[in-house]
Amino acid sequence: MYSNNNFIPIKHEHLLVFRKNKIWVYNIKTTTDIKANIINATNITWRDLIQATLEYLKNKATIDEIYNILIKSKKAKGNNYVREKIRQTLNNNPNFQKKEDKWILCI
């Protein structure tokens, strides 16, 4: 039966018994698509907001253009250092590069 004579067959069986307490109840999982404006998100990173802004501005913008859009975001509300945070994110992320006075999205 087996070409290799070193094979040692192991014989065992398992019987699994499952008990369902509520036989008429079952779970259904669904997914839902929700359209939302990223500018209204609070649980988003500055990097993602800046990327979306640059994509909206055709992948090239000055820091003032980026700031003027992102100052209206929910993430910017209550933050007194929005301009500094935008500048920090642009400088620390390799997906953003500065050429002359414009920031470019490099993805």
N, C-alpha and C positions, 0 to 999 in steps of 0.2 A: 504494500500500500504506500509506504513512504520510502523514497530512495535512500534516505539517510538513516542508517541503523542506530544512530545515537539518539533518536527521538524517543522520549519517554512520555507516553500519553498520560494525562491527568484526567481523572473522571470525577466530576462534581456537578452538582446541580443546585440552583438557588430558586426558591419560590418567594416572590415578592407579593405581598398582599397590601393593597391600598384601601383605605376606608374613606369614603367621602361622606361627610356629615350632612351636607345639604345637597341632595341629588338634583334638585330642580334649579340650583343657582350655579352660574358659571361666570367667569371673568372674560371681559372683552377689552382688548387694548386697541386704541385708535390713535392716529396722529392727526394733528390739525395744523393747517398752514395759516399763519397770521401775518398780515402785512402791517408793518410798523415803520415809522420814520426813525432812523438811527439817531437823529439829533435829539429825540425825546427819550432815549435810553439812559438809564442811570447806571446800569451794571455793564458798562462798556469801557474798554481801555482808551487812553488818549491816543495810542498808536492807531487803533482802528478808526477812531473819529477823524484823525488827520488823514489817514489813507482814503477814507470815504470823501473827505473834502477835496483832496487832490484829484481823485477820480472825477468828481463833479466839475472841477475846474480844468478839465482836460489834461491832468497829470503834471501841471506846472502852475505855480502860484507864488506870490510874495508872501512873506510872513504876515503882513497886514491883511491880505486877502483871506488867508487861512483864519486869522484871528477874528475878522469881522463876521465870518460864518459861525465859528465855534463859540463865540461869546454868547450866542443865543441858545446854546445847547443846555440840557438839564444838568449835564456833568459840570458845566461852568458856573451854574448857580451856587452861590455860597462860597465860591473859591476866589479869593482876592488876588491870586497869583496865576491867573489863566495864561497870560502872555508868557510868563516865565516857564510854565509847564509845557506849553506848546513848543517853545524854543528848546527846552531840555529834551523833549521827545524827538524833535527833528534832529538834534545833534547826536543823540545817543543811539539812534536806530539806523542800521545800514540800508534799510529800504528807502530812506530819504537822503537825497544828495543835493547839495547847493551848487548851483552854477550861476555865477554872477549874482544877481539879487533875487533869483527865483529858486524855489525848492521843487525838486523833481521826484516823482514816484518811480522807484527802480525795482520793480518786481517782475 
